[in-house]
Amino acid sequence: MPPQVIRNVWHAIRRVVQRVNAIIELIAQPSFTQFVLRIALATPFWRSGISKWAGFLQLNDVAVLLFSDEFKLHLPGGPYSFPAPEATAFLVASAEILFPILLVLGLVTRLAASALLVMTLVVELTVPDGWPVHVTWAAMALGIMAWGWLSLDHWFRFEQREWFAERQ
C-alpha cells in the first residue's frame, strides 16, 4: 500500500475518533457524571437505611437482630460481634438515611462520601464475599470526593480553596 493511502486512512480514523470523543465529552460532562455517581452511591445505602426503621426514630426488630446475631466483623482472630448492637444499629440506620440525602443534594458532599466510604469498608469486613459490589461503592465514593460543581457545596463555596484563601 502506498504511504499516501496509509496516511489518508490514518487521518480518517483519527477524525472519526475525535468526533466520537467530542460526542462523549458532550454527554459525560464531569459534574453531571459526578451527580450520577452521587445518586448511584446514595441508592443502596438509602434503601438499606429505610428497611431498618419501623417509625420515626424507631428501629425495627430485624435491624437490631442483624447487628446482634447475624452481622460479624471478619477480622484476624474473629469473627467478632458488633459492640452495643442496638446503638450500632441506630447509628448505622441513621447514617444510611442522612448521608445519601446529603449526597443527592450535593451538600457537604465530600464528608458524606467519606462517611459512606468508611461504611463500605465496614460492610466489606462484615460481608467479605460482597467485595465486587463494595469495590464499586468505594470507587464511586472516591470519584465523588474528587470534584464537582453541580452541587450545593459549589454554590455555597464550601469546597473551593479560594474561599479559604480569601479568609486568611
Summary of the structure (lengths in Angstrom):
residues: 168
radius of gyration: 22.5
end to end distance: 65.7
largest distance: 77.6
contacts: 461
relative contact order: 0.12
helix: 74%
strand: 5%
